[in-house]
């Protein structure tokens, strides 16, 4: 009887240990805090657009459709021609290119002396994402997806990246070959990694 | 000794009695006026002395608020700092586009952690506070912190760095809670301000030492510094320390957000000098705009820090970099934190150039501009008109003139 109890107790212990191991391997939450959001809730929050465009919504637009939108919603800050306004330059043209040696400082790499988003960003999705999340100033988030597509198309056309009649939508936007597509190197980071720089005084 | 103590006690007692009738005898025998202050100040939330006037100022290059009403970059008055903690009211402010501080009701606050995870979760502030917290002292420094010849003071050359004690939940703990899936390499964080600024950090850093912070120097974060919750990415460029944090998305690629694209480079040598700050230091006294009243003994003092970990050594030169002496570390040394250093110094009235040099726990040494110029194969005076490639951690020299006035020696 005694031996049998002990045997049972050992078995129970073994089951408990196995159970714990399983718990650890499944990485269950430890604290049980927080609420599980629904798929719809996450979709409503998630405005980050990946370079592969997987989060882009339905809709589309062309530069032609974007031109009147630009005049109506953007020109007062960014200038009628996309430069010379109070807000950052959006459209680069030869006439606004400053003389060599008089160029304003711009982010590296400086392409055609410009820090214009449509020229500098390696992916067109960055433009769509930023107009959608951050424009127009004071009315952020008010643009409909079609309007964001049309404005993106307008800026890309005006900067010589796409033709005027190209339809920009969820499928075509990530495919657009940007002038600075290969113009960046991502830094690596590891714990305890020094910067690759000569370290002699 | 005992009689001294007793007389001091008697003095204090006398002072207390005098205070009761409305005046305190000062040590010099004069009667100072009482501090004029409100009940709010005396009881509820104390103000500093009105004799203390140290304030932040906007960067030289752009006013704040600008013509859109946006606060851009505002500088910490490092020249007046003592110790290593920046008062929360004087912490520098920087936002990529400029921002209007959002007014977030902490009861309405939500933080969503989702993406390539087993269990996406949404937390209230109260729930975040139910996790085990840690408090750590870390600097935050903006990539725009770069000394220029036209800068007059250390506030202008170097004021986009500040140091606080941050309290919050380790991001690694929250990531384990949601279960990060295989193939994840980046985490995209996003703020709640009008432009919802977002940035991507490597998963390795997110799992290393980042904090989802709600506390700053013993109280909730200040609104300008992300109230109610911000991300702390110790040692990284300031922009990754997302303020007003509302969401983090776990992903298998770099998202190239607006903040990201502004910080990329096509030169691998430059790219490698971003993300993590190198070893850096600056002398805060004597520094530009200050004046030594006469010959004699002074304390040369300043701050040193590194994104690579703890400060191991600080050296000071008073002869323009020809000879160096080890400075004393005056206070505690924390990893990725401002570290106070100092040295006794007797000024004989001669013109001289003072500067400091930091070495960190990884053995990295703070470079001169000439050393950086050599690496990038540009003329030694190139940085007179150009920014230093990557994050600028170069040595800032101060010139002490024979009349005791101190100037930016880069000019």
Interface residues (C-beta under 8 A of the other chain):
Chain A: X27 X29 X30 X31 X33 X34 X35 X36 X37 X41 X42 X45 X46 X47 X48 X49 X50 X51 X52 X77 X86 X87 X105 X107 X108 X109 X117 X120 X121 X122 X123 X125 X126 X129 X130 X133 X134 X137 X138 X140 X180 X182 X183 X184 X185 X186 X187 X188 X189 X190 X191 X192 X193 X194 X195 X196 X197 X198 X199 X200 X201
Chain B: X67 X68 X97 X112 X114 X118 X119 X120 X121 X122 X123 X127 X130 X131 X176 X177 X178 X179 X188 X190 X194 X195 X196 X198 X202 X204 X205 X208 X246 X247 X249 X251 X253 X254 X255 X256 X257 X258 X260 X261 X262 X263 X264 X265 X266 X267 X268 X269 X270 X271 X272 X273 X274 X275 X276 X278 X308 X309 X315 X324 X357 X362 X363 X364 X365 X367 X371 X375 X387 X389
